[in-house]
């Protein structure tokens, strides 16, 4: 099963994704057939195809006065992304110049949805802290982001040399997640009473503190950047760390 969200994440609309995937499975097709197979109204099908042509995902040939559409090779996706990146790089210096100087006030940002929450890990890897402290984890992250993403995240963390200290709750999911985490290097886990279980986990790294709200229907991350606040959370973490159990029993 194709993960359609991946194509939408790179800029394709839902209709564009449906049309492109259909054309990949057939050698060529008329607009009417594409409309019928994808259940996209003929009112919108031509605009959708035109946008795909502009992005280089679809081409066409004319035979007997009729236009037959074909999907470009999947490798063209990489060309499209490189083109997008090169365009952004052209204006990147101007964007950086527009950014206002950071003030002394704490910076607070909200990241909505599963895709938004993944940005937290991008920031983590960029900061590359010596230690990544996790407090109140109950193993719910895999339900929201998927186990495959969690494994990729951990592998990258280890590769970057970031040590993890995680305070897990003594729930079935928490213990199972802890066992998976300690299979990776640079990982240390301790356990808190299951009374601490909730949908919020706190990440502390560098000058950042993040509240990860692992609600499956409406996941949310609140990111705070401030050295003093991060230091306060670090102190609280190590108090809890000293009281936590080294085993789940």
KAVENQUI-V124046 format. One line per field, one symbol per residue. ss: DSSP state (h for helix, s for strand, l for the rest). psi: psi as a letter, one per 30 degrees, with the letter a starting at -180 (. if undefined). A space follows every 10 residues. Layout:
ss = ???
psi = ???
//
This chain:
ss = lllhhhhhhl lllhhhhhhh hhhhllllsl hhhhhhhhll lhhhhhhhhh hhhhlllsss sssllsssss sllllhhhhh hhhhhhhhhh hhhhhhhhll llllllssss sshhhhhhhh hhhhhhhlll ssssssslll hhhhhlhhhh hhhhhhhhhh llsssssssl lhhhhhhhhh hlllllssss sslhhhllls sssssllsss ssslllllls ssssslhhhh hhhhhhhhhh hhhlsllll
psi = kkjfeeeffg fkleeeeeee eeffflelll eeeeeeefhk kfefeeeeee eeeefgfkal lkkhgkjkkk klkfffeeee eeeeeeeefe geeeeeffkk kklflkkkkk jkleeefffe eeeeeeeile kjkkkgkggf efeefkeeee eeeeeeeeef gkkkjkjllh leeeeeeeee effllhkkkl klkfffkagk kkkkkbgkkk jjjikefikk kjkkjkeeee eeeeeeefee efflkflf.
//
